[in-house]
């Protein structure tokens, strides 16, 4: 089955956000500065939100469809 490029980007961004969340929690546990990671995760979330909205507006598959795969 061939993946839609937007679906791939959505899945990739979700994975990156999960990794960043883990990195932030680890930094916080160790008492280290997590400002750069917080900024990066905010940017990734904004990218994901934008991509999901664009995909929905263009008649692409819904996020629910993407999550079921």
N, C-alpha and C positions, 0 to 999 in steps of 0.2 A: 504494500500500500504506500502510495506516495504522499508525503507530508506537505501540507500547505506551508509556505515560508513564514507566514504570520503565526501560525500555530507553533511552529518550531521556535520562533523568537519568544513567544509567550511562555512556552515551557522552559526555555533557557533562562529567561529573566526570573521566573519563579525559583528555579534552582539556585541562581546567583543570590537572590534575596534570602533564601533559606541559609545559604552558606554565610552570608554577611551577618545574619541574625545570630548564628552560632559564634562567629568571630567576635561580635559585639559583647555577647554574654560572657565569653571567655576573658576579654579585655576588662570588663567590669569586675569579674570575680578576682582578677589579679590586681585591681586598683590602677589600671593603666588608662591613658587617655584614649577615648573611643570616638572623638569628634570627627575624624576623617572618615571612619567607617559609618558613622551615623549620617554624614552628608552623602556618602556614596549610596547607602541603602535608600535614602530619601529620593535620590535621583533615579535609582533603579525602579522604585515604586511608581514614580511619576511616568517613567518610560512605559512601564507595564500598563498603567491606567490609560495612557494615551493610545497604546497599541490595541488594547482591548476595545476601546471606544471606536477607533478607526475600523477595526475588523468588524465590529457589530454594525456600524453605519454602512459599510460596503457590502453587507449581506453575507459576511463570512460566518463561519461556525461560531456558535455561542461558547462561552467559557464552560458551561455545563458539558457540552460535547467534548471539549478538550480535556476536562477532568476525568471523564469516563474512560479515556484511552489508557 
